[in-house]
Amino acid sequence: MPVPARGFVLLITLVSVVAGCDRKPTFQTNYEPMYRAAKALKAATAVGLSSQQLGERLQEFATEVSIAADRAETPEEKALVAAHLAALDAYKDSHAVWNSTIQSYSQVNDDLEPLVAKYKLPVTNGKFADGAIQVIWKAASGHVDKATALYYRRASPK
């Protein structure tokens, strides 16, 4: 007995749906929230945001990195989390410098001296010069680019 074309299409659709239900989520699906949080922070720093907004985005990004770290099992997954963690650390450093510019009139204190050396931040007369935060954001952006390459399994940018 021949199956009508309409019934055949329905049968194929049903089999496809059922077969796809037991598949594990893809690599990108598992780590998409972390990837999106990193890209959102990178975009926000490129167009401008307040110190408070930076803090809020940092909290979101830190949460996603923490969740992803709990989930990571393979070396590839751990490398992806580590790349995002490097970006997170840089953005946190920028927030520390920004807070210093607000609280102590851009004065470089002992706690921030390591950041001056790490990022080669511009300092004049013991104070952060204009553009110091953007120097760190540029470094953070580079870390996000490397993390993005790992996320999409492409060669890492230099």
Backbone as ProteinMPNN parsed JSONL, in Angstrom:
{"seq_chain_A": "MPVPARGFVLLITLVSVVAGCDRKPTFQTNYEPMYRAAKALKAATAVGLSSQQLGERLQEFATEVSIAADRAETPEEKALVAAHLAALDAYKDSHAVWNSTIQSYSQVNDDLEPLVAKYKLPVTNGKFADGAIQVIWKAASGHVDKATALYYRRASPK", "coords_chain_A": {"N_chain_A": [[0.841, -1.169, 0.0], [0.785, 2.098, -0.982], [2.305, 5.001, 0.472], [0.859, 8.076, 1.054], [2.108, 11.17, -0.28], [2.011, 13.341, 1.46], [1.789, 12.125, 3.98], [4.208, 10.787, 4.007], [6.075, 12.87, 4.132], [5.412, 13.891, 6.638], [6.092, 11.684, 8.223], [8.895, 11.529, 7.79], [9.665, 13.988, 8.867], [8.936, 13.635, 11.564], [10.601, 11.483, 12.305], [13.074, 12.748, 11.997], [12.961, 14.734, 13.979], [12.712, 13.212, 16.338], [15.094, 11.753, 16.211], [16.941, 13.772, 16.513], [16.602, 14.566, 19.128], [18.111, 13.238, 21.073], [20.651, 14.149, 20.859], [23.679, 15.581, 22.027], [24.272, 18.907, 23.274], [25.955, 21.276, 21.193], [29.407, 22.317, 21.127], [29.574, 25.152, 20.873], [26.989, 25.834, 21.723], [27.004, 25.09, 24.419], [28.753, 26.967, 25.522], [27.875, 29.43, 24.784], [26.553, 31.514, 26.383], [28.723, 32.595, 27.877], [30.421, 33.437, 25.833], [28.75, 35.359, 24.603], [28.487, 37.224, 26.697], [31.113, 38.14, 26.896], [31.458, 39.299, 24.347], [29.502, 41.282, 24.495], [30.519, 42.938, 26.489], [32.907, 43.751, 25.296], [31.886, 45.172, 23.079], [30.471, 47.188, 24.41], [32.517, 48.62, 25.693], [33.743, 49.619, 23.487], [31.972, 51.478, 22.443], [31.238, 53.088, 24.533], [30.528, 53.531, 27.982], [29.326, 53.828, 31.355], [31.089, 53.869, 34.519], [29.618, 52.44, 36.381], [27.995, 50.885, 34.688], [29.989, 49.352, 33.502], [30.798, 47.866, 35.725], [28.46, 46.363, 36.17], [28.284, 44.856, 33.804], [30.643, 43.45, 34.06], [30.036, 41.828, 36.256], [28.083, 40.164, 35.118], [29.583, 38.902, 33.104], [31.581, 37.667, 34.669], [30.024, 35.851, 36.094], [29.136, 34.127, 34.035], [31.598, 33.115, 33.145], [32.402, 31.734, 35.42], [30.394, 29.75, 35.62], [30.863, 28.415, 33.216], [33.435, 27.477, 33.704], [32.927, 25.572, 35.633], [31.699, 23.674, 34.08], [33.512, 22.936, 32.104], [35.437, 20.348, 30.744], [37.087, 19.024, 28.831], [40.37, 19.468, 27.316], [40.152, 21.396, 25.289], [37.823, 22.784, 25.984], [38.623, 23.8, 28.464], [40.686, 25.476, 27.652], [39.227, 27.375, 26.243], [37.714, 28.535, 28.312], [39.828, 29.548, 29.835], [40.833, 31.494, 28.102], [38.71, 33.287, 28.044], [38.734, 33.969, 30.724], [41.136, 35.37, 30.888], [40.436, 37.654, 29.45], [38.408, 38.599, 31.129], [39.897, 39.178, 33.454], [41.457, 41.314, 32.507], [39.464, 43.232, 31.943], [38.531, 43.579, 34.545], [40.797, 44.709, 35.681], [40.795, 47.14, 34.315], [38.556, 48.285, 35.424], [39.398, 48.637, 38.035], [41.387, 50.59, 37.667], [39.804, 52.635, 36.663], [38.141, 53.124, 38.859], [40.078, 54.136, 40.556], [40.701, 56.512, 39.269], [38.406, 57.901, 39.769], [38.111, 57.901, 42.59], [40.566, 58.717, 43.703], [41.507, 60.858, 42.287], [42.879, 60.039, 39.947], [45.291, 59.124, 40.911], [48.105, 57.018, 41.091], [48.215, 54.306, 43.043], [49.874, 52.077, 45.417], [48.688, 49.555, 45.084], [47.963, 49.556, 42.442], [50.254, 49.787, 40.97], [51.39, 47.355, 39.868], [49.677, 47.033, 37.661], [50.292, 49.176, 36.043], [52.81, 48.462, 35.129], [52.194, 45.973, 33.929], [50.464, 46.594, 31.768], [51.767, 48.663, 30.617], [50.944, 51.305, 31.186], [50.096, 54.723, 30.577], [51.519, 57.181, 32.582], [51.722, 60.176, 34.357], [53.505, 62.27, 36.419], [52.867, 60.664, 38.682], [50.21, 60.109, 38.279], [47.493, 58.561, 36.517], [47.548, 58.922, 33.065], [45.571, 60.419, 30.423], [43.68, 58.07, 28.614], [44.558, 55.707, 29.759], [42.786, 53.724, 30.668], [41.696, 52.892, 28.263], [43.875, 51.667, 27.097], [44.031, 49.305, 28.547], [41.548, 48.238, 27.873], [41.981, 47.735, 25.191], [43.824, 45.647, 25.348], [42.196, 43.772, 26.643], [40.256, 43.428, 24.673], [41.775, 42.133, 22.73], [42.152, 39.697, 24.038], [39.509, 38.805, 24.061], [39.148, 38.465, 21.329], [40.891, 36.307, 20.861], [39.615, 34.379, 22.422], [37.223, 34.212, 21.033], [38.101, 33.104, 18.627], [38.803, 30.554, 19.551], [36.297, 29.709, 20.375], [34.925, 29.501, 17.963], [36.544, 27.706, 16.847], [38.745, 28.434, 15.241], [41.849, 29.571, 13.788], [43.899, 31.24, 16.098], [44.001, 34.79, 16.547], [46.859, 36.959, 16.209]], "CA_chain_A": [[0.0, 0.0, 0.0], [1.636, 3.282, -1.086], [2.123, 6.053, 1.473], [0.649, 9.364, 0.38], [3.249, 12.084, -0.177], [1.844, 14.152, 2.658], [2.101, 11.248, 5.105], [5.637, 10.494, 3.944], [6.757, 14.069, 4.625], [5.166, 13.925, 8.076], [6.891, 10.61, 8.808], [10.304, 11.936, 7.738], [9.813, 15.079, 9.835], [8.839, 13.045, 12.89], [11.825, 10.715, 12.528], [14.17, 13.714, 12.148], [12.82, 15.38, 15.279], [13.014, 12.222, 17.37], [16.516, 11.423, 16.131], [17.712, 14.908, 16.999], [16.345, 14.829, 20.548], [19.095, 12.652, 21.972], [21.967, 14.708, 20.598], [24.224, 16.477, 23.041], [24.454, 20.26, 22.755], [27.25, 21.498, 20.558], [30.423, 23.074, 21.853], [29.164, 26.55, 20.903], [25.773, 25.967, 22.527], [27.375, 24.996, 25.835], [29.524, 28.12, 25.981], [27.345, 30.654, 24.184], [26.346, 32.624, 27.328], [30.011, 33.202, 28.199], [30.838, 34.109, 24.604], [27.911, 36.556, 24.426], [28.834, 38.194, 27.744], [32.404, 38.73, 26.507], [31.239, 40.168, 23.189], [28.72, 42.436, 24.946], [31.431, 43.816, 27.214], [33.811, 44.331, 24.297], [31.128, 46.164, 22.31], [30.137, 48.305, 25.283], [33.705, 49.446, 25.905], [34.074, 50.263, 22.211], [31.071, 52.605, 22.168], [31.15, 53.93, 25.713], [29.673, 53.125, 29.087], [29.706, 54.425, 32.638], [31.783, 52.966, 35.434], [28.598, 51.556, 36.951], [27.624, 49.915, 33.655], [31.114, 48.427, 33.385], [30.698, 46.95, 36.861], [27.333, 45.441, 35.947], [28.666, 43.911, 32.744], [31.675, 42.585, 34.64], [29.355, 40.822, 37.07], [27.454, 39.203, 34.201], [30.655, 38.142, 32.46], [32.2, 36.82, 35.695], [29.086, 34.75, 36.377], [29.173, 33.18, 32.914], [32.902, 32.438, 33.153], [32.377, 30.796, 36.542], [29.537, 28.621, 35.231], [31.569, 27.671, 32.162], [34.571, 26.778, 34.329], [32.375, 24.38, 36.285], [31.268, 22.741, 33.05], [34.623, 22.56, 31.227], [36.072, 19.059, 31.034], [38.127, 18.682, 27.865], [41.397, 20.512, 27.178], [39.629, 22.446, 24.409], [36.893, 23.578, 26.784], [39.394, 24.515, 29.478], [41.399, 26.56, 26.962], [38.223, 28.399, 25.951], [37.422, 29.227, 29.572], [41.031, 30.306, 30.208], [40.905, 32.678, 27.238], [37.703, 34.23, 28.541], [39.198, 34.422, 32.031], [42.152, 36.401, 30.633], [39.69, 38.866, 29.093], [37.737, 39.056, 32.342], [40.912, 39.782, 34.318], [41.824, 42.615, 31.95], [38.361, 44.161, 32.182], [38.537, 43.886, 35.982], [41.897, 45.652, 35.886], [40.363, 48.459, 33.832], [37.602, 48.807, 36.4], [40.196, 49.093, 39.181], [42.01, 51.854, 37.283], [38.734, 53.63, 36.567], [37.77, 53.481, 40.237], [41.148, 54.983, 41.078], [40.577, 57.852, 38.693], [37.254, 58.541, 40.408], [38.263, 58.025, 44.045], [41.803, 59.373, 44.156], [41.939, 61.826, 41.274], [43.793, 59.355, 39.015], [46.556, 58.829, 41.571], [48.549, 55.627, 41.029], [48.595, 53.844, 44.383], [50.71, 50.868, 45.436], [47.921, 48.411, 44.581], [47.813, 49.636, 40.985], [51.578, 49.787, 40.33], [51.573, 46.2, 38.981], [48.918, 47.22, 36.415], [51.052, 50.12, 35.229], [53.845, 47.666, 34.469], [51.59, 44.915, 33.12], [49.868, 47.126, 30.534], [52.555, 49.823, 30.194], [49.982, 52.4, 31.222], [50.676, 56.064, 30.615], [51.456, 57.835, 33.895], [52.422, 61.454, 34.41], [53.567, 62.813, 37.786], [52.199, 59.778, 39.628], [48.788, 59.985, 37.969], [47.179, 57.946, 35.233], [47.325, 59.873, 31.978], [44.401, 60.13, 29.598], [43.783, 56.891, 27.764], [45.059, 54.526, 30.468], [41.747, 52.69, 30.675], [41.563, 52.379, 26.892], [45.003, 50.749, 26.871], [43.637, 48.011, 29.112], [40.438, 47.731, 27.059], [42.555, 47.182, 23.959], [44.369, 44.329, 25.714], [41.04, 42.904, 26.901], [39.66, 43.141, 23.364], [42.621, 41.104, 22.118], [41.825, 38.422, 24.703], [38.185, 38.39, 23.563], [39.359, 37.969, 19.959], [41.473, 34.964, 20.976], [38.552, 33.506, 22.932], [36.278, 34.03, 19.929], [38.713, 32.14, 17.709], [38.653, 29.23, 20.162], [34.861, 29.399, 20.379], [34.565, 29.073, 16.608], [37.547, 26.715, 16.437], [39.548, 29.004, 14.166], [43.194, 29.925, 14.213], [43.878, 32.377, 17.008], [44.675, 35.986, 16.023], [48.132, 37.248, 16.89]], "C_chain_A": [[0.892, 1.24, 0.0], [1.273, 4.31, -0.011], [1.919, 7.359, 0.724], [1.829, 10.296, 0.644], [3.187, 12.91, 1.109], [2.204, 13.342, 3.919], [3.586, 10.933, 5.167], [6.445, 11.68, 4.5], [6.592, 14.169, 6.138], [6.006, 12.873, 8.795], [8.373, 10.991, 8.853], [10.567, 13.048, 8.768], [9.827, 14.539, 11.258], [10.106, 12.269, 13.227], [13.003, 11.664, 12.756], [14.14, 14.375, 13.52], [13.208, 14.422, 16.395], [14.502, 11.883, 17.368], [17.375, 12.547, 16.686], [17.568, 15.151, 18.486], [17.423, 14.284, 21.471], [20.505, 13.17, 21.719], [22.394, 15.615, 21.74], [24.358, 17.872, 22.433], [25.849, 20.423, 22.161], [28.159, 22.296, 21.467], [29.989, 24.538, 21.983], [27.929, 26.749, 21.783], [26.103, 25.955, 24.015], [28.011, 26.274, 26.365], [29.027, 29.447, 25.406], [27.104, 31.771, 25.193], [27.654, 33.341, 27.697], [30.521, 34.013, 27.01], [30.067, 35.414, 24.422], [28.238, 37.63, 25.466], [30.153, 38.89, 27.416], [32.215, 39.707, 25.352], [30.452, 41.419, 23.575], [29.619, 43.437, 25.671], [32.403, 44.497, 26.251], [33.103, 45.428, 23.506], [30.827, 47.398, 23.155], [31.346, 49.21, 25.513], [34.119, 50.165, 24.624], [33.218, 51.502, 21.96], [30.889, 53.528, 23.365], [30.149, 53.413, 26.732], [30.161, 53.813, 30.346], [30.457, 53.391, 33.475], [30.805, 51.97, 36.048], [28.181, 50.488, 35.938], [28.739, 48.897, 33.448], [31.062, 47.403, 34.509], [29.595, 45.927, 36.687], [27.672, 44.407, 34.881], [29.758, 42.955, 33.223], [31.053, 41.479, 35.486], [28.721, 39.749, 36.189], [28.509, 38.293, 33.572], [31.301, 37.184, 33.46], [31.32, 35.628, 36.036], [29.162, 33.699, 35.286], [30.502, 32.43, 32.85], [32.943, 31.402, 34.271], [31.554, 29.55, 36.213], [30.241, 27.765, 34.189], [32.746, 26.894, 32.741], [34.105, 25.511, 35.036], [32.061, 23.286, 35.275], [32.435, 22.171, 32.234], [35.287, 21.265, 31.681], [37.247, 18.763, 30.114], [39.185, 19.783, 27.823], [40.916, 21.685, 26.308], [38.674, 23.369, 25.178], [37.631, 24.4, 27.836], [40.182, 25.668, 28.868], [40.448, 27.708, 26.636], [37.907, 29.21, 27.203], [38.623, 30.081, 29.983], [41.169, 31.58, 29.374], [39.897, 33.735, 27.686], [38.113, 34.786, 29.907], [40.268, 35.509, 31.883], [41.48, 37.727, 30.258], [39.015, 39.458, 30.329], [38.726, 39.759, 33.27], [41.307, 41.174, 33.813], [40.708, 43.633, 32.176], [38.258, 44.528, 33.663], [39.649, 44.877, 36.317], [41.486, 47.055, 35.434], [39.393, 49.102, 34.819], [38.341, 49.334, 37.635], [40.854, 50.434, 38.878], [40.948, 52.946, 37.213], [38.289, 54.077, 37.961], [38.819, 54.392, 40.864], [41.032, 56.398, 40.531], [39.423, 58.622, 39.335], [37.559, 58.862, 41.879], [39.498, 58.806, 44.475], [42.391, 60.294, 43.088], [43.052, 61.275, 40.383], [45.153, 59.009, 39.615], [46.873, 57.335, 41.448], [48.98, 55.221, 42.429], [49.386, 52.536, 44.279], [49.986, 49.652, 44.859], [47.86, 48.383, 43.048], [49.148, 49.672, 40.237], [51.788, 48.564, 39.421], [50.818, 46.341, 37.648], [49.627, 48.196, 35.483], [52.115, 49.36, 34.435], [53.245, 46.644, 33.505], [51.108, 45.426, 31.77], [50.663, 48.296, 29.951], [51.658, 51.06, 30.103], [50.678, 53.755, 31.267], [50.436, 56.731, 31.97], [52.28, 59.116, 33.814], [52.338, 61.988, 35.83], [52.759, 61.986, 38.78], [50.704, 59.614, 39.41], [48.607, 59.301, 36.621], [46.92, 59.04, 34.205], [46.058, 59.49, 31.221], [44.67, 58.898, 28.737], [44.259, 55.635, 28.469], [44.041, 53.39, 30.442], [41.605, 52.065, 29.291], [42.711, 51.443, 26.519], [44.639, 49.354, 27.37], [42.497, 47.415, 28.302], [40.944, 47.138, 25.751], [43.135, 45.792, 24.217], [43.234, 43.332, 25.94], [40.378, 42.492, 25.588], [40.454, 42.061, 22.621], [42.367, 39.73, 22.724], [40.466, 37.901, 24.236], [38.321, 37.839, 22.145], [39.946, 36.551, 19.966], [40.428, 33.96, 21.465], [37.528, 33.213, 21.832], [36.818, 33.023, 18.925], [38.594, 30.72, 18.258], [37.193, 28.783, 20.133], [34.427, 28.869, 19.01], [35.564, 28.09, 16.019], [38.31, 27.171, 15.195], [40.946, 29.252, 14.7], [43.124, 31.202, 15.044], [44.576, 33.586, 16.374], [45.932, 36.269, 16.818], [48.055, 38.503, 17.681]], "O_chain_A": [[1.692, 1.407, 0.921], [0.11, 4.466, 0.361], [2.717, 7.711, -0.145], [2.471, 10.205, 1.69], [4.207, 13.14, 1.758], [2.863, 13.862, 4.818], [4.158, 10.824, 6.251], [7.395, 11.484, 5.257], [7.547, 14.499, 6.841], [6.567, 13.143, 9.857], [9.027, 10.786, 9.875], [11.589, 13.03, 9.455], [10.655, 14.953, 12.069], [10.628, 12.395, 14.334], [13.842, 11.408, 13.619], [15.183, 14.554, 14.149], [13.957, 14.792, 17.3], [15.102, 11.743, 18.434], [18.429, 12.293, 17.268], [18.366, 15.895, 19.055], [17.626, 14.826, 22.558], [21.459, 12.67, 22.315], [21.58, 16.319, 22.338], [24.536, 18.01, 21.223], [26.799, 19.77, 22.592], [27.716, 22.877, 22.458], [30.03, 25.102, 23.077], [27.843, 27.738, 22.512], [25.536, 26.732, 24.783], [27.826, 26.623, 27.531], [29.699, 30.471, 25.535], [27.429, 32.917, 24.884], [27.675, 34.567, 27.813], [30.993, 35.139, 27.17], [30.657, 36.452, 24.123], [28.26, 38.818, 25.143], [30.293, 40.093, 27.635], [32.752, 40.814, 25.377], [30.706, 42.499, 23.041], [29.487, 44.646, 25.482], [32.683, 45.689, 26.386], [33.669, 46.499, 23.291], [30.92, 48.525, 22.668], [31.211, 50.433, 25.527], [34.773, 51.207, 24.678], [33.675, 52.463, 21.342], [30.423, 54.655, 23.202], [29.073, 52.925, 26.386], [31.281, 54.322, 30.393], [30.453, 52.199, 33.169], [31.13, 50.794, 36.213], [28.033, 49.319, 36.294], [28.47, 47.714, 33.242], [31.257, 46.21, 34.277], [29.771, 44.755, 37.017], [27.379, 43.222, 35.04], [29.786, 41.789, 32.832], [31.492, 40.331, 35.436], [28.818, 38.559, 36.49], [28.345, 37.074, 33.519], [31.544, 36.021, 33.137], [31.818, 34.521, 36.242], [29.245, 32.506, 35.579], [30.529, 31.24, 32.535], [33.469, 30.306, 34.079], [31.974, 28.429, 36.498], [30.22, 26.536, 34.267], [33.022, 25.773, 32.311], [34.806, 24.499, 35.038], [32.152, 22.1, 35.592], [32.352, 21.05, 31.731], [35.65, 21.11, 32.847], [38.292, 18.3, 30.571], [38.924, 20.908, 28.248], [41.251, 22.838, 26.58], [38.725, 24.589, 25.028], [37.298, 25.563, 28.069], [40.332, 26.718, 29.492], [40.821, 28.877, 26.741], [37.843, 30.438, 27.151], [38.451, 31.215, 30.43], [41.577, 32.621, 29.887], [40.199, 34.929, 27.701], [37.859, 35.954, 30.203], [40.3, 36.46, 32.665], [41.91, 38.792, 30.699], [39.049, 40.669, 30.545], [38.421, 40.822, 33.811], [41.47, 42.102, 34.606], [40.978, 44.771, 32.559], [37.933, 45.668, 33.997], [39.463, 45.775, 37.138], [41.799, 48.041, 36.101], [39.411, 50.316, 35.02], [37.956, 50.353, 38.208], [40.878, 51.319, 39.733], [41.183, 54.067, 37.664], [38.088, 55.267, 38.205], [38.486, 55.309, 41.614], [41.242, 57.369, 41.258], [39.464, 59.849, 39.43], [37.292, 59.969, 42.346], [39.476, 59.483, 45.503], [43.604, 60.481, 43.001], [44.037, 61.959, 40.103], [46.072, 58.637, 38.884], [46.006, 56.492, 41.675], [49.979, 55.718, 42.949], [49.542, 51.97, 43.196], [50.61, 48.811, 44.213], [47.722, 47.321, 42.441], [49.172, 49.598, 39.009], [52.311, 48.711, 38.316], [51.27, 45.828, 36.624], [49.562, 48.048, 34.262], [52.296, 49.581, 33.238], [53.739, 46.474, 32.391], [51.313, 44.775, 30.745], [50.286, 48.856, 28.922], [51.622, 51.756, 29.088], [51.714, 53.914, 31.912], [49.302, 56.83, 32.438], [53.386, 59.132, 33.273], [51.249, 62.143, 36.383], [52.05, 62.538, 39.621], [50.008, 59.048, 40.252], [49.431, 59.432, 35.715], [46.157, 59.972, 34.458], [45.542, 58.381, 31.363], [45.766, 58.725, 28.204], [44.357, 54.584, 27.835], [44.397, 52.233, 30.218], [41.417, 50.855, 29.164], [42.533, 50.53, 25.713], [44.903, 48.354, 26.703], [42.477, 46.207, 28.066], [40.398, 46.15, 25.26], [42.962, 44.878, 23.412], [43.301, 42.19, 25.485], [39.988, 41.337, 25.42], [39.879, 41.189, 21.97], [42.365, 38.721, 22.018], [40.292, 36.698, 24.039], [37.675, 36.849, 21.802], [39.541, 35.703, 19.171], [40.366, 32.831, 20.979], [37.031, 32.092, 21.721], [36.072, 32.18, 18.427], [38.314, 29.786, 17.506], [36.899, 27.612, 19.893], [33.66, 27.91, 18.917], [35.458, 27.689, 14.859], [38.498, 26.416, 14.241], [41.197, 29.157, 15.901], [42.378, 32.127, 14.722], [45.619, 33.436, 15.738], [46.049, 35.861, 17.974], [49.035, 38.894, 18.316]]}, "name": "protein", "num_of_chains": 1, "seq": "MPVPARGFVLLITLVSVVAGCDRKPTFQTNYEPMYRAAKALKAATAVGLSSQQLGERLQEFATEVSIAADRAETPEEKALVAAHLAALDAYKDSHAVWNSTIQSYSQVNDDLEPLVAKYKLPVTNGKFADGAIQVIWKAASGHVDKATALYYRRASPK"}
